[in-house]
Amino acid sequence: MLGLKKIKQKKMINVGDWVEVLDEAIAGFVQNIENNVVFIETSDGFPMSFDVSEVVKTGSEEISVKENEIINALREKSVGKKPKSISKKREKGVPAIEIDLHIEKLTDRKHLDNFDMLNIQMDTARYRLEHAIKNRIQKLVFIHGIGEGVLKAELNTLFSRYEQVNFYEANPRKYGYGATEVFISQN
């Protein structure tokens, strides 16, 4: 009598039903049934066969269809949307780190010649730029002053050596005409 109850509780499997394999992560549609062997096409599209005792009829085909419908709906919804990029608002909102390259801000040493002063300023600029790249800091402002333009020209040469560095004259309202703003693109 117990065996009869098991048979009644087991769902009948028919061609076209969605089934799952016991003790395996395999599911698919029944393609054919012959002599207690169930031939299925898996959800990945592979044909497989199992003994009828190894498969269970489930209602998952409805969930699978719903998942596909959701995926398709999301794809349709995303069509026409522009990819996200750094907006000007976000770029402006990031505070810039200011680096003053005036020699009196960098050293207490007196009686330096122009060559030594320029080397100290360029070493500082190079170190601060490398530090910003390494630590993913996006904006720097190098305050170099107006002078004869030697330091500004050397800075422009330094900045142009870096592929990810864009530089331009800093806001003259805030810094006058003696500052260069650097924006570092992050990969």
C-alpha positions, -999 to 999 in steps of 0.1 A, spaced: 0 0 0 29 24 8 43 19 -28 9 29 -43 10 62 -23 45 70 -37 33 64 -72 3 87 -67 24 114 -52 49 113 -81 39 137 -109 36 122 -144 63 134 -167 52 143 -203 70 156 -234 74 194 -230 75 194 -192 102 212 -173 122 188 -152 152 189 -129 177 161 -123 180 148 -87 214 154 -71 226 174 -101 224 210 -111 207 202 -144 173 212 -157 155 213 -190 125 205 -212 115 169 -219 121 161 -256 111 124 -256 104 95 -232 113 59 -242 114 28 -219 118 48 -186 145 70 -202 138 107 -203 155 127 -230 158 164 -221 173 195 -236 190 214 -209 186 251 -202 220 255 -219 207 237 -250 225 204 -246 206 171 -252 209 146 -222 192 114 -211 183 101 -176 164 73 -160 129 84 -152 136 79 -115 164 105 -117 142 134 -128 114 154 -111 88 175 -128 89 211 -115 71 243 -122 103 262 -128 97 268 -164 74 297 -154 101 312 -133 126 308 -161 103 326 -186 97 354 -161 135 358 -155 140 360 -193 112 385 -196 128 406 -168 162 405 -185 147 415 -219 127 443 -202 159 456 -186 177 455 -219 150 474 -236 149 499 -208 187 505 -209 187 511 -247 190 548 -254 206 556 -221 240 573 -222 268 557 -204 278 574 -172 309 596 -172 324 622 -151 302 652 -151 315 688 -149 296 692 -116 313 662 -101 347 673 -115 342 708 -100 330 694 -67 363 676 -61 386 700 -41 420 706 -56 452 702 -36 473 733 -38 510 731 -41 528 764 -37 562 762 -55 575 796 -44 610 789 -32 605 805 2 576 780 9 599 750 0 632 757 18 647 779 45 681 779 27 693 813 17 716 823 -12 705 797 -38 713 803 -74 686 800 -101 696 765 -111 693 752 -75 660 769 -69 645 755 -102 657 720 -92 641 722 -58 608 734 -73 608 707 -100 617 679 -76 588 690 -54 564 692 -83 575 658 -96 572 642 -61 537 657 -55 525 646 -90 537 611 -85 522 610 -51 488 621 -65 489 595 -93 498 567 -68 471 578 -43 444 584 -70 441 622 -63 424 638 -92 431 675 -90 461 695 -81 469 732 -85 506 741 -88 512 778 -78 543 789 -96 539 827 -99 543 848 -130 580 857 -131 599 851 -164 579 819 -171 608 794 -168 592 774 -140 559 773 -158 575 761 -190 594 733 -171 561 723 -154 543 721 -187 571 698 -200 569 676 -169 531 673 -171 531 665 -208 552 634 -201 523 617 -183 495 602 -205 469 604 -178 476 641 -169 457 670 -184 468 705 -174 456 740 -180 457 775 -166 441 776 -132 412 799 -124 427 835 -127 400 849 -103 413 826 -76 450 822 -84 459 851 -107 479 841 -138 506 822 -119 490 788 -114 485 756 -134 456 732 -126 463 695 -132 436 669 -137 447 632 -134 425 607 -153 419 576 -132 418 542 -149 
